[in-house]
Amino acid sequence: MLSGEDPRQEREGREDMTLQLLVAAVDKRPLELAEDMQIDSDAILVSQGDSYGYEELAYRGHRLRYFSMAERGVGLSRNHSLLRAQADISLFADEDIVYVPGYEEKVLDAFEAYPQADMLLFNVQAAPGRETYRTEAFGRVRWYNCGRYPTYSFAARTARLHQKNITFSLLFGGGARYSAGEDSLFLSECLKKGLKVYRVPIHIGRERERESTWFSGYNFKFFYDRGALYRYLYGRLDGAMALRFLLAHRKVMCRDIPWRKAFGIMRQGMREAI
């Protein structure tokens, strides 16, 4: 089958699958999150703050399970919810995503239409200046193009993630040693462990504008952390992929730090990656 082919199967009705939204947040209360995000499905909400706690609430006829925790690190929050996920489909989310009406049906219908898929990547409109991807046509996701999709585009068959023992890195992402990249590493692990991943041109929400919790410009830390990420993501191809990345984005990212110097910083990050 060609990667651009759309192998949807015509079916008379969708099987009775279930979905849970897995939300990572900071200093948020459950009903506040539900209202802001327009949640209309079952959900597991994990909010990092100063204390520990658990609540279970009903909202719009759905079950919300809310965990508060004092530790920092978005990977930890995502793992906390993923390990407790029980629905057939897990849809990953951040606190600044606003979902369109009927998103649950859209996601479940897509998995019904693509029964061969273990994981589907959906369109969520990013805030201005943060656009890294938009899917215009159905296609297969491979190792060489998995580094551009955010976690909030991910939906996966929960049982497959549990069977393959796939979790998020605790070294990368907001609140961790390296500022970003947990999404790319998670997707890479899914591919390495044999999951079939596809992108679909289905819109399910948008990202609200807010100040980034990790991005403070194309500075030393940005390139250093990106180098460490590429060592984990691409192994011996890290240098070639870093050069490709810089040449493709140098007009935007290398205004303050010339691309040759940025490449040297990325190489330093690769060498010193723990």
C-alpha positions as CSV (number, residue, x, y, z in Angstrom):
1,M,0.0,0.0,0.0
2,L,1.3,3.4,-0.9
3,S,1.9,5.8,2.0
4,G,-0.6,8.4,0.5
5,E,-3.4,5.9,0.0
6,D,-6.5,6.2,2.2
7,P,-7.5,2.7,3.3
8,R,-10.7,3.5,5.1
9,Q,-13.2,0.8,5.2
10,E,-16.9,1.4,4.7
11,R,-18.9,0.2,7.7
12,E,-22.5,0.5,8.6
13,G,-21.9,1.5,12.2
14,R,-19.1,2.1,14.7
15,E,-18.3,-0.5,17.2
16,D,-18.8,0.5,20.8
17,M,-15.4,1.8,21.6
18,T,-14.6,4.1,24.5
19,L,-12.3,7.2,24.9
20,Q,-10.6,9.0,27.7
21,L,-8.9,12.4,27.4
22,L,-5.5,12.3,29.2
23,V,-4.7,15.9,30.3
24,A,-1.4,17.3,31.7
25,A,-1.8,20.6,33.5
26,V,-0.2,22.9,36.1
27,D,-2.1,24.5,39.0
28,K,-5.6,23.8,37.6
29,R,-8.8,22.6,39.2
30,P,-10.9,19.9,37.5
31,L,-14.0,22.0,36.7
32,E,-11.9,24.9,35.6
33,L,-10.0,22.6,33.2
34,A,-13.2,21.0,31.9
35,E,-14.8,24.4,31.1
36,D,-11.7,25.9,29.6
37,M,-11.0,22.9,27.3
38,Q,-14.6,22.2,26.5
39,I,-14.2,18.6,27.6
40,D,-17.1,16.4,26.5
41,S,-15.8,12.9,27.2
42,D,-14.4,10.9,30.0
43,A,-11.1,12.3,31.2
44,I,-8.1,11.7,33.5
45,L,-6.7,15.1,34.6
46,V,-3.3,15.4,36.2
47,S,-2.3,18.8,37.6
48,Q,1.1,19.6,39.1
49,G,1.0,21.9,42.1
50,D,2.0,21.9,45.7
51,S,0.0,19.0,47.1
52,Y,-1.4,15.6,46.5
53,G,-5.0,14.6,46.1
54,Y,-7.7,12.8,44.2
55,E,-11.2,13.7,43.2
56,E,-13.8,12.0,41.0
57,L,-16.5,14.2,39.4
58,A,-19.4,14.0,36.9
59,Y,-19.3,16.6,34.1
60,R,-21.7,16.7,31.2
61,G,-22.6,13.1,31.9
62,H,-18.9,12.0,31.8
63,R,-16.5,10.8,34.4
64,L,-13.6,13.0,35.4
65,R,-10.8,11.6,37.5
66,Y,-8.6,14.3,38.9
67,F,-5.1,13.8,40.4
68,S,-3.0,16.6,41.9
69,M,0.7,16.0,42.5
70,A,3.7,18.0,43.7
71,E,6.4,16.6,41.4
72,R,7.4,18.5,38.3
73,G,7.8,17.2,34.7
74,V,5.2,16.8,32.0
75,G,6.4,13.3,31.2
76,L,5.6,12.3,34.8
77,S,2.1,13.7,34.5
78,R,1.5,12.0,31.1
79,N,2.7,8.6,32.5
80,H,0.5,9.0,35.6
81,S,-2.6,9.3,33.4
82,L,-1.5,6.7,30.8
83,L,-0.9,4.0,33.4
84,R,-4.4,4.6,34.8
85,A,-6.1,4.8,31.4
86,Q,-8.9,2.2,30.9
87,A,-10.7,3.2,27.8
88,D,-10.1,1.7,24.4
89,I,-8.7,4.9,23.0
90,S,-6.4,7.4,24.9
91,L,-6.4,11.0,23.5
92,F,-3.5,13.0,24.9
93,A,-4.0,16.7,25.8
94,D,-2.5,19.8,27.3
95,E,-4.4,22.3,29.4
96,D,-4.4,25.0,26.7
97,I,-6.3,22.9,24.1
98,V,-9.9,23.8,23.3
99,Y,-11.8,21.0,21.7
100,V,-14.4,21.3,19.0
101,P,-18.0,19.9,19.6
102,G,-18.1,16.2,18.8
103,Y,-14.4,15.5,19.0
104,E,-15.0,12.2,20.8
105,E,-17.1,10.9,17.9
106,K,-14.5,12.2,15.4
107,V,-11.7,10.3,17.0
108,L,-13.6,7.1,17.6
109,D,-15.0,7.1,14.0
110,A,-11.5,7.5,12.7
111,F,-10.2,4.5,14.6
112,E,-13.2,2.6,13.3
113,A,-12.4,3.7,9.7
114,Y,-8.7,2.7,10.1
115,P,-8.8,-0.6,12.0
116,Q,-5.2,-1.3,11.1
117,A,-4.0,1.8,13.0
118,D,-2.6,1.5,16.5
119,M,-2.2,5.3,16.7
120,L,-3.6,8.3,14.8
121,L,-2.3,11.8,14.7
122,F,-5.1,14.5,14.4
123,N,-5.0,18.2,13.5
124,V,-5.1,20.7,16.3
125,Q,-4.7,24.3,15.3
126,A,-1.6,25.6,17.0
127,A,-1.3,29.2,18.3
128,P,0.2,31.7,15.9
129,G,4.0,31.4,15.8
130,R,3.9,27.8,17.0
131,E,2.7,26.0,13.9
132,T,4.9,23.0,13.3
133,Y,2.6,20.7,11.4
134,R,-0.7,20.4,9.6
135,T,-1.9,17.2,8.0
136,E,-3.6,17.8,4.6
137,A,-3.8,14.1,3.5
138,F,-3.8,10.7,5.1
139,G,-0.3,9.1,5.4
140,R,2.0,6.8,7.3
141,V,4.3,8.2,10.0
142,R,7.8,6.9,9.9
143,W,11.0,7.4,11.9
144,Y,12.3,10.1,9.7
145,N,9.2,12.3,9.9
146,C,8.1,11.7,13.5
147,G,9.8,14.7,15.0
148,R,7.2,17.4,14.2
149,Y,4.0,16.2,15.9
150,P,2.9,17.5,19.3
151,T,1.6,15.2,22.0
152,Y,-1.8,16.8,21.8
153,S,-2.2,15.4,18.3
154,F,-1.8,11.8,19.5
155,A,-4.6,9.3,20.0
156,A,-3.8,5.6,20.5
157,R,-5.2,2.3,21.3
158,T,-4.6,2.1,25.0
159,A,-4.1,-1.7,25.2
160,R,-1.3,-1.5,22.6
161,L,0.6,1.1,24.6
162,H,0.2,-1.0,27.7
163,Q,1.2,-4.2,26.0
164,K,4.4,-2.6,24.6
165,N,5.2,-0.9,27.9
166,I,5.5,2.5,26.1
167,T,5.9,5.6,28.4
168,F,7.1,9.2,28.2
169,S,10.7,10.2,28.9
170,L,11.3,11.9,32.2
171,L,14.4,13.7,30.8
172,F,12.6,15.8,28.2
173,G,9.7,18.2,28.2
174,G,8.5,21.0,30.5
175,G,9.8,20.7,34.0
176,A,12.5,18.2,33.0
177,R,16.3,18.5,32.4
178,Y,15.8,19.1,28.7
179,S,13.2,21.6,27.7
180,A,11.2,19.8,25.0
181,G,11.1,16.6,23.0
182,E,9.1,14.1,25.0
183,D,6.5,14.0,22.2
184,S,9.0,13.0,19.5
185,L,10.6,10.4,21.7
186,F,7.3,8.9,22.6
187,L,6.3,8.6,19.0
188,S,9.7,7.2,18.1
189,E,9.3,4.5,20.7
190,C,5.9,3.6,19.4
191,L,7.4,3.1,15.9
192,K,10.4,1.2,17.2
193,K,8.1,-1.2,19.0
194,G,6.0,-2.0,16.0
195,L,3.0,0.2,16.3
196,K,1.3,1.4,13.1
197,V,1.0,5.1,13.2
198,Y,-0.9,7.3,10.6
199,R,-1.7,11.0,10.3
200,V,-5.2,12.0,9.4
201,P,-6.6,15.4,8.1
202,I,-9.3,15.5,10.9
203,H,-9.6,18.7,13.0
204,I,-10.4,18.2,16.6
205,G,-9.4,21.4,18.4
206,R,-7.2,24.5,18.7
207,E,-4.4,25.7,21.0
208,R,-5.0,28.9,23.1
209,E,-2.3,31.5,23.0
210,R,-0.3,31.7,26.2
211,E,3.3,32.2,27.2
212,S,5.4,29.1,26.6
213,T,6.5,27.2,29.7
214,W,9.8,26.1,28.0
215,F,10.6,28.3,25.0
216,S,12.5,31.5,25.6
217,G,14.0,32.1,22.2
218,Y,16.5,30.5,19.8
219,N,19.3,30.7,22.4
220,F,22.1,28.4,23.6
221,K,19.7,26.2,25.7
222,F,17.3,25.7,22.7
223,F,20.1,24.4,20.5
224,Y,21.9,22.5,23.2
225,D,18.7,20.7,24.3
226,R,17.8,20.0,20.7
227,G,21.2,18.3,20.2
228,A,20.6,16.1,23.2
229,L,17.1,15.2,21.8
230,Y,18.6,14.3,18.4
231,R,21.1,11.9,20.1
232,Y,18.3,10.0,21.7
233,L,16.0,10.3,18.6
234,Y,18.4,9.5,15.8
235,G,21.4,7.8,17.3
236,R,24.4,7.8,14.8
237,L,22.4,9.9,12.4
238,D,22.0,12.8,14.9
239,G,24.6,15.0,13.2
240,A,23.1,14.7,9.7
241,M,19.6,15.3,11.0
242,A,20.7,18.3,13.0
243,L,22.3,19.8,9.9
244,R,19.2,19.2,7.9
245,F,17.1,20.8,10.7
246,L,19.3,23.9,10.8
247,L,19.5,24.4,7.1
248,A,15.7,24.1,6.7
249,H,15.0,26.6,9.5
250,R,18.0,28.9,9.5
251,K,16.2,32.0,8.3
252,V,13.9,31.9,11.4
253,M,16.0,30.2,14.0
254,C,19.5,31.5,13.3
255,R,19.1,35.2,13.3
256,D,20.9,35.7,16.6
257,I,23.1,32.6,16.5
258,P,24.6,31.8,13.1
259,W,23.7,28.3,11.9
260,R,27.3,27.1,12.0
261,K,27.6,28.1,15.7
262,A,24.2,26.7,16.4
263,F,25.3,23.4,14.8
264,G,28.3,23.4,17.2
265,I,26.0,23.9,20.2
266,M,23.8,21.0,19.0
267,R,26.9,18.8,18.7
268,Q,27.9,19.7,22.2
269,G,24.4,18.7,23.4
270,M,24.8,15.4,21.6
271,R,28.2,14.7,23.2
272,E,27.0,15.6,26.7
273,A,23.6,13.9,26.5
274,I,23.1,11.7,29.6
